[in-house]
Amino acid sequence: KAGDFCVIIGPSGCGKTTLLRMIAGLETPTEGRVHFDDRDVTDVRVQDRGISMVFQNIALFPFKSVRDNISYGLKYEDVPSDTVKQKVEDIASQLDIEEFLGQMPNQLSGGQQQRVALGRSLIRDPEVFLLDEPMSALDERIRIRLRTELKELQRQLDTTTVYVTHNQEQAMALSDEIIILNDGQIEQQGTPDEIYDEPENVFIAEFIGSPRINLIKATLTGTTVSIDDTDVEIELPAASVPEPGNVGRAVYLGVRPSQLGLSPESTDDCLRGTVTLIEKLGQEDVTFLDCPELGQDIRVETDRTDIVEGTTYDITNNPTDIHLFDRDSGEALRSDWTAKPAQ
C-alpha cells in the first residue's frame, strides 16, 4: 500500500531479489504485469519509474566526497545547483551525516557509508524506495541502530518502501506488511502479528519465529487431539476446530516455545521430558527437553532460573495456544476454513 514499509523475506534462492528487480525494471517478467497504482510500468525504463534502489553492495564512488556521492542521485536531472546543494544538506541532516560531507567514503565506518548510500537514493524523492539486503554486511550493533533510524526516516518521508532481507528479526521489526516467498510463490502476506499468530501452513510456522515452533505428530477426533504414541489427549476449544466431525485426522500440533511451561509435577495428561540443553539468551532461556515417546526434542522458552540439565518436567500449555496443521497438505486448520488439498 502507499506509504507502507513492506518486507519481502524467504529462504535463499526463493526469488526475493528477482521480484525486487522486476519492480525496479532491471528484470522483465516472463508473465504478468507490474503496476504502480493504475499505471502499467512493465515496459517503462528504470529511470522513468520514479524509484530509487539501494543494493547489498553499497557501491559508493571511492574518489568522490560524501557530498558528491549524495548529489550524484540528481546528476541526470535538471535541478539548479543551489537546489542540489540544499537538498544534499537536508538529506545529510536527516541521516545525521552533515559532518562527513567533505570526507571520502574510505574515511567512514560501514554504518556511515550505508547512510550515504541511503542519502544518494533518497535525494531523488522517489515514489518507491527499494532496498536489497542493505545491512547484511554490517555488524549487529550498527545494524540494529540503523534499522531503527531507517524505520523512523521512512515514517518521516512517508515513502512507499519495499525491503528484501533473509533476516526475520529485521522483517518483523521494520515492516507494516510482510510477504513470505518460497520457491517463487507467495506463501503468506500480512502484518507481522498476522504472520506470527496465524501462520497459514507449516512452512510459515517454521520459518517465522525464533526459537522455532514445536511440531508434534497427533490425531484429531472431534475436538480432541491425541499426541501420537502417547496417552496424552488435549481437549481443544470448539471454536478452534474446523470440523467437529473429524475422525482420526492426521495433524501436526504446533506450539511456540514461548507458550509452553515446565512443571515438576507428574500428571497423566502432560508430555514429560528431560532437560538435555539450556541455551542462555539473556532474559529468556531456551530449554531443550528429550521426550522419548515422541522421538524428538521439545523447545521451551522460559525466564526461570531454577531449571537444571538432567531434570524431568511436565510440559504444560494452554489449549488456546495450539496451532493445527493438516499432515498431508501442511495447511493450517482453523474454525473458519479447512485445509487446502495436498499439491
C-alpha positions in Angstrom: 0.0 0.0 0.0 1.1 3.6 -0.5 3.4 4.7 2.3 3.8 1.2 3.7 7.1 -0.4 4.7 6.8 -3.8 3.0 9.4 -6.5 3.6 10.0 -9.5 1.3 11.5 -12.4 3.1 12.2 -16.1 2.3 14.9 -18.7 2.1 17.9 -18.3 -0.2 17.0 -18.7 -3.9 13.3 -18.2 -3.4 13.0 -15.1 -5.7 13.3 -12.1 -3.4 15.8 -10.2 -5.3 14.3 -11.2 -8.7 10.9 -9.8 -7.6 12.6 -6.5 -6.4 14.5 -6.2 -9.7 11.2 -6.6 -11.6 9.6 -3.8 -9.6 12.7 -1.7 -10.3 12.7 -2.5 -14.0 16.0 -4.3 -14.0 14.3 -7.6 -15.0 11.4 -8.2 -17.3 8.7 -10.5 -16.1 8.1 -13.6 -18.3 4.4 -13.4 -17.3 2.2 -10.8 -15.6 2.4 -7.1 -15.4 3.9 -4.5 -12.9 1.6 -1.7 -11.9 2.3 1.4 -9.7 -1.3 2.4 -8.7 -3.2 2.3 -12.0 -0.1 2.9 -14.2 1.3 -0.1 -16.0 5.1 0.3 -15.8 6.1 -3.2 -17.1 7.8 -1.7 -20.2 8.8 1.7 -18.6 12.5 2.4 -18.3 14.2 2.2 -14.9 14.9 5.9 -14.8 11.3 6.8 -15.6 9.7 4.7 -12.9 10.2 7.1 -10.0 12.1 4.6 -7.9 15.4 4.6 -6.0 17.3 1.4 -5.1 19.9 0.6 -2.6 21.8 -2.7 -3.3 23.5 -5.1 -0.9 26.8 -3.8 -2.3 26.8 -0.1 -1.3 29.0 0.8 -4.3 29.9 4.4 -3.3 32.2 6.2 -5.7 35.6 5.9 -3.8 37.1 9.1 -5.3 34.1 11.3 -4.7 33.3 13.1 -1.5 30.3 12.2 0.6 28.6 15.4 -0.8 29.3 14.4 -4.4 28.1 10.8 -3.8 24.8 12.0 -2.4 24.3 14.6 -5.1 25.0 12.1 -7.8 21.4 10.9 -7.5 20.4 14.2 -9.2 23.2 14.2 -11.8 20.9 13.4 -14.8 18.0 15.6 -13.6 17.5 19.3 -14.5 17.9 20.6 -11.0 19.6 24.0 -10.2 22.9 23.7 -8.4 21.7 25.8 -5.4 18.7 23.4 -5.0 21.0 20.4 -5.2 23.3 21.8 -2.5 20.3 22.5 -0.2 18.8 19.0 -0.8 22.1 17.4 0.0 22.4 19.2 3.3 18.8 18.4 4.1 19.2 14.7 3.5 22.6 14.7 5.3 20.9 16.3 8.3 18.1 13.7 8.3 20.7 11.0 8.2 23.0 12.7 10.8 26.0 12.7 8.4 26.4 16.5 7.9 29.9 16.5 9.5 31.1 14.0 6.9 30.0 15.8 3.7 33.6 16.8 2.9 35.1 13.4 3.6 35.8 10.4 1.3 33.9 7.1 1.7 37.0 5.2 3.0 37.2 7.6 5.9 33.7 6.4 7.1 32.5 3.4 9.1 30.3 0.8 7.5 27.2 2.3 9.1 28.1 5.8 7.9 28.7 4.6 4.4 25.3 2.9 4.4 23.7 6.2 5.3 25.5 7.9 2.4 24.1 5.2 0.1 20.6 5.8 1.5 21.1 9.6 1.0 22.1 9.1 -2.6 18.8 7.3 -3.2 16.5 9.5 -1.1 17.7 12.7 -2.7 15.6 11.9 -5.8 12.4 11.9 -3.7 11.3 8.6 -5.1 7.8 7.3 -5.3 9.1 3.9 -4.4 12.2 3.1 -2.3 13.7 -0.3 -2.9 16.3 -1.9 -0.6 18.1 -5.2 -1.3 19.6 -6.5 2.0 21.4 -3.2 2.5 22.6 -4.1 6.1 23.8 -7.6 5.6 27.5 -6.6 5.8 27.2 -4.5 9.0 27.9 -5.8 12.5 24.9 -6.5 14.7 25.2 -3.3 16.8 25.3 -1.0 13.8 22.6 -3.0 12.1 20.1 -2.6 15.0 20.8 1.1 15.3 20.5 1.7 11.5 17.3 -0.4 11.4 15.7 1.9 13.9 16.8 5.0 12.1 15.6 3.7 8.8 12.2 3.0 10.2 11.9 6.5 11.7 13.2 8.0 8.4 10.6 6.1 6.3 7.9 7.3 8.7 9.0 10.9 8.2 9.2 10.7 4.4 6.1 8.6 4.0 7.7 6.9 1.1 6.4 3.5 -0.1 9.3 1.1 0.7 10.0 -2.5 -0.4 12.8 -4.1 1.5 14.4 -7.5 0.8 16.0 -9.5 3.7 16.7 -13.0 4.8 16.7 -11.8 8.4 13.3 -12.5 10.1 14.1 -10.2 13.0 14.6 -7.3 10.6 11.4 -8.2 8.8 9.3 -8.3 12.0 10.8 -5.1 13.4 10.7 -2.9 10.2 7.6 -4.0 8.4 4.0 -2.8 8.1 3.5 -5.8 5.9 5.5 -9.0 5.2 5.5 -11.0 2.1 7.0 -14.5 2.5 8.2 -16.2 -0.6 9.1 -19.8 -1.1 10.2 -21.2 -4.4 8.9 -18.2 -6.4 5.4 -18.4 -4.7 3.9 -16.1 -2.1 3.2 -18.3 0.9 1.6 -15.6 3.0 1.2 -11.9 3.1 0.1 -9.9 6.1 1.1 -7.8 9.1 3.9 -9.2 11.4 1.3 -10.1 14.0 -0.9 -12.0 11.5 2.1 -13.9 10.1 3.3 -14.9 13.6 -0.1 -15.6 15.2 -1.9 -17.1 12.3 0.6 -19.0 10.0 -1.2 -20.4 7.0 0.9 -23.5 6.7 3.8 -25.5 8.3 6.4 -23.7 6.2 5.4 -20.3 7.6 5.1 -21.6 11.1 8.6 -23.0 11.0 10.1 -20.1 9.1 8.8 -17.2 11.3 9.6 -17.3 15.0 12.8 -17.9 17.0 13.2 -20.3 18.6 11.4 -22.4 16.0 7.9 -23.7 16.7 7.5 -27.2 18.0 5.6 -29.6 15.6 4.3 -32.8 17.1 2.5 -35.6 15.2 -1.0 -36.0 16.5 -4.5 -37.3 15.6 -7.6 -35.1 15.6 -11.0 -36.6 16.5 -13.8 -34.2 17.1 -12.4 -31.6 19.5 -9.8 -33.9 20.9 -6.2 -34.0 19.7 -4.2 -37.1 20.8 -0.5 -37.0 20.6 0.7 -40.0 18.6 2.5 -42.8 20.5 1.5 -41.3 23.9 -1.5 -41.3 26.2 -1.7 -37.5 26.1 -5.0 -36.1 24.9 -5.8 -32.4 24.7 -9.4 -31.0 24.6 -9.5 -28.1 22.2 -11.9 -25.2 22.3 -14.7 -25.9 19.8 -14.0 -22.6 18.1 -10.5 -23.7 17.1 -11.5 -26.9 15.4 -12.6 -26.6 11.8 -14.7 -29.8 11.5 -16.1 -31.2 14.8 -16.9 -34.4 12.8 -13.2 -35.2 12.2 -12.4 -38.8 13.0 -8.7 -39.8 13.1 -7.4 -36.9 11.0 -3.6 -36.9 10.9 -2.3 -33.5 12.0 0.7 -31.6 13.3 0.2 -30.0 16.7 2.2 -26.7 16.6 3.0 -24.7 19.7 5.5 -21.9 20.1 8.3 -22.4 22.7 7.2 -19.2 24.5 3.7 -20.7 25.0 4.9 -23.8 26.9 5.7 -24.1 30.6 7.6 -26.5 32.8 6.2 -28.2 36.0 7.9 -30.7 38.3 4.5 -32.4 38.8 3.9 -35.7 37.1 0.4 -36.0 35.6 -1.1 -38.4 33.0 -2.3 -35.7 30.7 1.1 -34.0 30.1 4.1 -34.7 28.0 7.2 -35.3 30.1 10.7 -34.5 29.0 14.2 -34.5 30.4 16.3 -31.3 30.0 19.3 -32.0 27.8 20.4 -28.5 26.9 19.8 -24.9 28.1 20.7 -22.0 25.7 21.3 -18.8 27.7 19.9 -15.9 25.7 19.7 -13.3 28.4 16.3 -12.6 30.0 14.8 -15.7 28.3 16.5 -19.1 28.0 15.6 -21.9 25.5 15.4 -25.3 27.2 15.6 -28.4 25.1 13.8 -31.5 26.6 14.1 -35.0 25.3 10.7 -36.7 25.0 11.5 -40.4 24.4 7.9 -41.2 23.4 8.0 -38.7 20.6 11.5 -39.4 19.4 12.2 -35.7 19.3 13.2 -32.7 21.4 10.7 -30.1 22.6 11.9 -26.5 22.9 10.6 -24.4 25.8 11.3 -20.7 26.2 11.4 -19.7 29.9 12.7 -17.0 32.2 13.0 -19.4 35.1 16.5 -19.7 36.7 15.9 -23.0 38.6 15.8 -25.3 35.5 18.8 -27.7 35.5 20.0 -30.2 33.0 19.1 -33.8 33.7 15.8 -32.9 35.4 12.5 -34.2 34.2 9.5 -31.9 33.9 5.9 -31.9 32.7 5.5 -29.7 29.6 2.4 -27.6 30.1 0.4 -25.5 27.7 -2.9 -23.6 27.2 -5.0 -25.4 24.5 -5.9 -22.0 23.0 -2.3 -21.5 22.0 -2.2 -24.6 19.8 -1.9 -24.5 16.0 -3.2 -27.4 14.0 -1.9 -28.3 10.5 -3.1 -31.0 8.2 -0.3 -33.5 8.0 -0.8 -34.3 4.3 -1.0 -30.8 2.9 0.8 -28.8 5.6 -2.0 -26.2 5.6 -3.4 -24.7 8.8 -6.7 -25.9 10.2 -9.0 -23.2 11.6 -12.6 -23.0 12.5 -13.5 -20.8 9.6 -11.7 -22.7 6.9 -10.3 -26.2 6.2 -7.0 -27.3 4.8 -6.3 -26.9 1.1 -5.8 -30.2 -0.7 -2.3 -31.5 -1.0 -0.4 -30.3 -4.0 
